[in-house]
Amino acid sequence: MTPAVEIQNLSFRYETEPVLVDVNLTIEKGRMVCFAGPNGGGKSTLFRLILGLIKPEKGLIRVLGRAPEQTRRNIGYVPQNFTFDTKFPVRVIDVVRMGCLGHSPWWNLQRQPHHAHARRALEEVGLAHLANQWFNTLSGGQRQRVLIARGLATEPEILLLDEPTANVDAGAEEEILRLLESLRGKLTVLLVTHSALVASRFLEMIVCVNRLVHIHPKASNVDDQLMRHICGYEPLPASQEGALHG
């Protein structure tokens, strides 16, 4: 079976600063994978490479067996920060339809197929009843679920999420985690997180990114202390040294 993502000996730098060095990574279709690491370690750069927004300095990257720029329509993306003018009147259904931009000319977004896809995506995240609500009236957790619906609007094969539970309260985090659980097996999910709860509860593999890539095959024994080490916040105690190798 063709992998969802295949990376071989990939390196990338911004000007003179190396960001990723000789990265090798294979992700099978249908997996739920967590990307963790320190700020500036290369997580966002790796996502941009998968999306085909930038090209590697050397090495090979294939997404669904093709060059990344050829598969962008098969990928949904949920950014960590969604900037919008709180005074601008936009309805929830219109935010979700924005996920179709790049897949069809903007003047076609009102067509029935796009509307139907947006409705189905809202149903999947449990917010169909808020389709005509103003986006700026929603809670932080609801807005995040709408953005996930936007990423699902084109029925992608791969979904990329950057810190989907950041800056939401515990109740909203639980709703988002249940939503992620419902996606298991339906598509390939690649997710950046600093949360041990997210990593250990849902994800099947942790990719530790800090210029190089290290694989932690099972996330079930990841705790806050190990995640803080992976993300570059503190050293790992001797008792945990073997944890990164499963």
C-alpha positions in Angstrom: 0.0 0.0 0.0 1.2 3.5 -0.9 2.1 5.4 2.3 0.3 8.6 3.3 3.7 10.3 3.7 7.1 9.1 2.7 10.3 11.2 3.4 13.8 10.1 2.5 17.0 11.8 3.5 15.3 15.2 3.5 17.1 18.4 4.5 15.8 22.0 4.6 17.3 25.3 5.6 16.2 28.9 5.8 19.1 30.9 4.3 22.1 29.5 6.2 20.2 28.0 9.2 19.5 24.3 8.9 16.0 23.4 10.1 15.7 19.8 9.1 18.7 17.4 8.5 18.5 14.0 6.8 15.0 13.3 7.9 13.5 9.8 7.1 9.9 9.1 7.9 7.1 6.8 6.6 3.5 7.2 7.8 1.0 4.6 6.7 -2.5 5.6 5.6 -5.1 5.8 8.4 -2.5 6.4 11.2 -2.9 9.0 13.9 0.5 10.6 14.4 1.7 13.2 16.9 4.5 15.7 16.0 6.2 17.1 19.1 9.4 19.0 19.7 10.9 22.4 20.8 9.8 25.7 19.3 11.9 26.2 16.2 12.7 22.4 15.9 11.1 22.1 12.5 7.5 20.9 13.1 5.8 23.7 11.1 8.4 23.5 8.4 7.7 19.7 8.1 4.0 20.5 7.7 4.7 23.1 5.0 6.8 20.6 3.1 4.0 18.0 3.3 1.6 20.7 2.0 4.0 21.5 -0.9 4.3 25.1 0.1 8.1 24.9 0.2 10.6 22.5 -1.4 13.3 20.5 0.4 17.0 21.5 -0.1 17.7 17.8 -0.8 16.0 14.5 -0.4 12.6 13.1 -1.4 9.1 13.7 -0.1 6.0 11.9 -1.4 2.4 12.4 -0.2 0.0 9.7 -1.3 2.7 8.5 -3.7 3.0 11.9 -5.5 4.7 15.2 -5.2 3.2 17.3 -2.4 2.0 20.1 -4.7 0.0 17.5 -6.7 -1.9 16.3 -3.6 -2.7 19.5 -1.8 -6.4 19.0 -2.6 -6.3 15.8 -0.7 -5.1 17.5 2.5 -7.1 19.4 5.1 -5.2 21.9 7.3 -6.2 23.4 10.6 -3.8 26.2 11.8 -3.1 27.0 15.4 -4.1 30.6 15.0 -7.0 31.8 12.9 -6.9 35.6 12.7 -10.2 37.4 11.9 -11.8 40.7 12.6 -14.3 40.1 15.4 -16.5 42.9 14.0 -16.7 41.3 10.5 -20.0 39.5 10.1 -19.3 36.0 8.8 -21.5 33.0 9.4 -20.2 29.6 10.6 -21.2 27.9 7.3 -19.2 30.5 5.3 -16.1 29.9 7.4 -16.4 26.1 6.7 -16.8 26.8 3.0 -13.5 28.7 3.0 -11.9 25.2 3.2 -12.9 24.8 -0.4 -10.8 27.8 -1.5 -7.9 26.5 -3.7 -10.1 23.6 -4.8 -12.5 25.8 -6.7 -12.7 29.4 -7.8 -14.0 31.7 -5.0 -17.1 32.6 -6.9 -18.2 29.0 -6.9 -18.2 28.6 -3.1 -22.0 29.3 -3.0 -22.7 26.3 -5.3 -24.8 23.5 -3.8 -22.0 20.8 -3.7 -19.7 23.1 -1.6 -22.7 23.9 0.7 -23.5 20.2 1.1 -19.8 19.4 1.9 -19.7 22.2 4.5 -23.0 20.9 6.1 -21.6 17.4 6.3 -18.4 18.6 7.9 -20.3 20.6 10.5 -22.4 17.5 11.3 -19.1 15.6 11.8 -17.9 18.0 14.4 -21.3 18.2 16.1 -22.1 21.9 15.2 -24.6 21.6 12.3 -27.1 23.5 14.5 -24.8 26.5 14.5 -24.4 26.8 10.7 -26.1 30.2 10.4 -24.6 31.6 13.7 -22.2 34.5 13.5 -18.7 33.0 13.9 -17.6 35.8 16.3 -20.3 34.8 18.8 -18.9 31.3 19.4 -16.8 30.2 22.3 -13.1 29.4 21.7 -13.8 25.6 21.7 -16.6 26.0 19.2 -14.5 28.1 16.9 -11.8 25.5 17.0 -14.3 22.7 16.0 -15.5 25.0 13.2 -12.0 25.3 11.9 -11.6 21.5 12.0 -14.9 21.3 10.0 -13.2 23.7 7.5 -10.3 21.3 7.2 -12.8 18.4 6.6 -14.9 20.3 4.1 -13.2 18.8 1.0 -13.3 15.3 2.5 -9.5 15.0 2.6 -7.4 11.8 2.9 -4.9 13.6 5.3 -5.7 16.1 8.0 -3.0 18.3 9.5 -3.7 20.0 12.8 -1.4 22.5 14.6 -2.1 22.5 18.3 -5.9 22.0 18.1 -6.4 22.0 21.9 -4.3 25.1 22.6 -6.0 28.0 24.3 -9.2 26.3 25.1 -10.7 25.3 28.5 -10.8 21.7 29.8 -14.4 21.2 28.7 -13.7 22.3 25.1 -10.5 20.3 25.1 -12.5 17.1 25.9 -15.0 17.9 23.1 -12.1 18.3 20.6 -10.4 15.0 21.8 -13.7 13.1 21.4 -13.9 14.6 17.9 -10.4 13.4 17.1 -11.3 9.9 18.4 -14.2 9.8 15.9 -11.8 10.4 13.0 -9.7 7.3 13.8 -9.5 5.0 10.8 -11.4 7.4 8.5 -8.3 9.3 7.4 -4.7 10.0 8.2 -4.3 12.5 11.0 -1.0 14.4 11.6 -1.1 16.6 14.7 1.3 19.0 16.4 0.8 19.1 20.2 2.6 19.8 23.4 -0.1 18.0 25.5 0.7 14.6 27.0 -3.0 14.0 27.3 -3.5 14.3 23.5 -0.5 12.2 22.7 -1.2 9.4 25.1 -5.0 9.2 24.6 -5.3 9.1 20.9 -2.1 9.0 18.9 -0.4 5.8 17.8 3.1 7.2 17.1 5.1 10.3 18.2 7.5 12.0 15.8 10.0 14.0 17.8 11.2 16.8 15.6 14.4 18.8 16.5 16.3 19.1 13.2 16.4 15.3 13.2 13.4 13.0 13.6 13.1 10.3 16.2 10.1 7.9 16.4 8.4 6.8 19.6 6.2 3.9 18.4 3.7 3.8 21.2 2.2 6.9 22.9 0.4 5.0 25.8 3.2 5.7 28.3 3.7 9.4 27.5 3.4 11.6 30.6 3.8 15.3 31.2 7.5 14.9 32.2 8.4 13.0 29.0 6.5 15.6 26.8 8.3 18.5 28.5 11.5 16.8 27.6 10.5 16.1 24.0 9.4 19.7 23.6 12.8 21.0 25.0 11.6 22.3 28.3 13.6 20.2 30.7 16.1 17.2 30.8 14.8 13.7 31.0 15.4 11.8 34.3 17.5 8.6 34.1 14.4 6.6 34.9 12.7 7.8 31.7 15.7 7.4 29.3 14.3 4.3 27.6 10.8 5.8 27.1 11.7 7.5 23.8 12.5 4.1 22.2 9.3 2.4 23.3 
